[in-house]
Amino acid sequence: SGHVQLPPPQNVTLLSKDFDMILTWTPGDSSPPDVTYTVRYESQERMDKWIKVPHCKNIHSTSCNLTCVLPNFFVKVRARVKAVSGRFQSPWVESQFKEYHLDVELAPPVLTVNVKENLIHVNASFPLATCVESFSWMYDLNLWKAGSEDKKQYEGIFRKNTVTIDTTALQGNYCLNARSSFQSIDFKYSKFSQPVCVLLNHKG
């Protein structure tokens, strides 16, 4: 029929990154410059029903955030993407199955450290999508004197809670870092955040 097909997207991957579930891909070889992409997903609850993703229809970018589209965080899903240009389109290309709850990859929290007279108040914030706010993310916090290997650990702190540390007995440069944790079947952890260092009880 002389119907020209567009080259299909490549490296189609459902990626769990920093609390999100994102479909990523790269353009097919020699794709035209005006190419756009459309994404659908399928849940293992309802196989063979590919569901449209309104914010990922005819998009120019090569990724689609599916986090808050997922109907159930405890069921495996996969996604597919096709390229479109004018009246031509590519075949659909499918990702592998992933489940948010089991496969989620955590980002380190961002620490806010507030030094008062003899106290440090520490808060951790997470780059969370609103739809997963209710999950019981926690964090572990370390405190140590700069240059020392001896770390005081505070484990399993719920993310809404501020940690207050009494610094009356501490003097000098102290550092803090934290990692996110989350219990699915077993505990998952992020990497530790970059240290935040503060000078304590500096009699200057």
C-alpha positions in Angstrom: 0.0 0.0 0.0 3.1 2.3 0.0 2.3 3.1 3.6 5.5 4.5 5.2 6.0 3.6 8.8 7.9 5.8 11.2 10.8 4.3 13.0 9.6 3.1 16.4 10.9 4.6 19.7 13.9 2.8 21.2 15.1 1.9 24.7 11.5 2.0 26.0 11.9 1.7 29.8 9.6 2.0 32.8 11.9 3.6 35.3 11.4 4.1 39.0 13.4 7.2 40.0 13.3 9.4 43.0 9.8 8.2 44.2 8.3 8.5 40.7 7.5 6.0 38.0 8.5 7.3 34.6 8.4 5.9 31.1 11.5 6.9 29.1 12.5 6.3 25.5 14.8 7.5 22.8 13.8 8.6 19.2 13.9 5.9 16.5 16.8 6.2 14.0 16.3 9.1 11.5 13.1 10.3 13.1 11.7 13.5 11.6 12.1 16.7 13.6 8.4 17.2 14.1 7.8 13.7 15.6 5.6 13.5 18.7 4.8 10.6 21.0 1.7 9.1 22.6 1.8 6.8 25.7 -0.7 4.3 27.1 -0.4 1.9 30.0 -1.9 -1.4 31.0 -2.4 -2.8 34.5 -2.2 -6.5 35.4 -5.6 -6.1 37.0 -7.0 -5.6 33.5 -4.8 -7.1 30.8 -5.4 -6.2 27.1 -7.0 -2.8 28.1 -4.5 -0.1 27.2 -5.5 3.1 28.9 -4.8 6.6 27.5 -2.6 9.0 29.4 -4.0 12.5 28.6 -0.9 14.5 29.5 1.3 12.2 27.3 -0.6 12.5 24.0 1.3 14.0 21.1 4.1 15.2 23.3 7.6 16.3 22.1 9.5 15.1 25.2 10.9 11.5 25.5 9.5 10.8 28.9 6.1 10.5 30.6 5.6 10.6 34.4 3.0 7.9 35.2 3.2 8.1 39.0 -0.2 9.7 39.7 -1.8 8.0 36.7 -1.3 4.5 38.3 -4.7 3.3 39.6 -3.1 0.9 42.1 0.5 1.1 43.5 0.4 -2.6 44.5 -0.2 -4.0 41.0 2.3 -4.4 38.2 1.8 -2.1 35.2 3.6 -1.6 31.9 3.4 1.2 29.3 3.8 1.6 25.6 4.7 4.4 23.3 4.4 5.2 19.6 5.8 7.9 17.4 3.5 10.1 15.2 4.4 12.5 12.4 1.7 13.9 10.2 -0.4 10.9 9.0 2.4 8.5 9.7 2.9 6.5 12.9 5.3 3.9 14.2 4.3 0.6 15.8 3.8 0.6 19.6 6.8 -0.4 21.7 6.1 -1.8 25.2 8.1 -1.5 28.4 8.6 -4.3 31.0 6.2 -4.6 33.9 7.0 -2.7 37.1 5.1 -2.3 40.4 5.4 1.0 42.2 5.4 -0.3 45.7 8.0 -3.0 45.2 10.2 -1.2 42.6 10.2 2.4 43.8 13.7 3.9 44.0 14.1 6.4 46.8 15.9 9.8 46.6 17.8 11.1 49.6 15.8 13.6 51.6 16.8 17.3 51.6 17.7 18.4 55.1 16.8 21.8 56.7 19.0 22.4 59.7 18.1 25.2 62.2 20.6 25.9 64.9 19.3 27.5 68.1 21.1 28.3 71.4 21.7 24.7 72.6 19.5 22.8 70.1 19.5 21.8 66.5 16.1 21.3 64.7 16.3 19.0 61.7 13.6 18.6 59.1 13.7 16.3 56.1 11.7 17.0 52.9 11.1 14.5 50.1 10.5 15.2 46.4 7.1 13.4 46.6 4.2 13.4 44.1 1.0 14.3 46.0 -0.6 10.9 45.2 2.1 9.0 47.2 2.2 11.5 50.1 0.3 9.1 52.3 2.9 6.3 52.1 4.9 5.9 55.3 8.2 7.2 54.1 10.8 7.5 56.9 14.3 8.7 57.2 17.5 7.8 59.1 19.7 10.6 60.3 23.4 10.6 61.2 25.2 13.2 63.3 29.0 13.2 63.6 31.9 15.5 64.5 33.7 16.6 61.3 36.7 14.3 60.7 35.4 11.6 63.0 34.0 8.2 61.9 31.9 7.9 65.0 28.3 8.6 64.0 25.3 9.0 66.2 22.3 7.5 64.4 18.6 8.3 64.7 16.6 5.6 62.8 13.1 5.3 61.4 12.0 8.9 61.9 8.6 9.6 60.2 9.1 12.3 57.7 6.7 14.8 59.2 8.6 14.8 62.5 11.3 17.3 63.4 14.3 15.9 65.1 15.6 18.0 68.0 19.1 17.4 69.1 20.5 18.8 72.4 24.0 20.3 71.6 24.9 21.5 75.0 27.8 19.1 75.2 28.9 19.5 71.6 31.5 22.0 70.4 33.1 22.4 67.0 32.1 21.5 63.5 29.3 18.8 63.3 27.8 17.3 60.2 24.4 15.7 59.4 23.2 13.6 56.6 20.1 11.4 56.0 18.7 8.7 53.8 15.1 7.9 52.9 13.7 4.5 53.9 10.5 2.7 53.1 9.2 -0.7 54.1 7.7 -2.8 51.3 8.6 -6.5 51.7 11.8 -5.6 53.3 13.3 -2.2 53.9 14.5 -0.1 51.0 16.9 2.8 51.4 18.2 5.7 49.3 21.7 6.8 49.3 22.7 9.2 52.0 22.3 12.9 51.3 25.2 15.3 51.0 26.4 16.3 54.5 25.2 19.6 56.0 27.8 20.9 58.5 27.2 23.5 61.3 29.5 25.1 63.8 28.2 24.5 67.4 28.7 26.5 70.6 31.4 28.6 68.9 32.6 31.0 71.6 33.9 33.6 69.2 
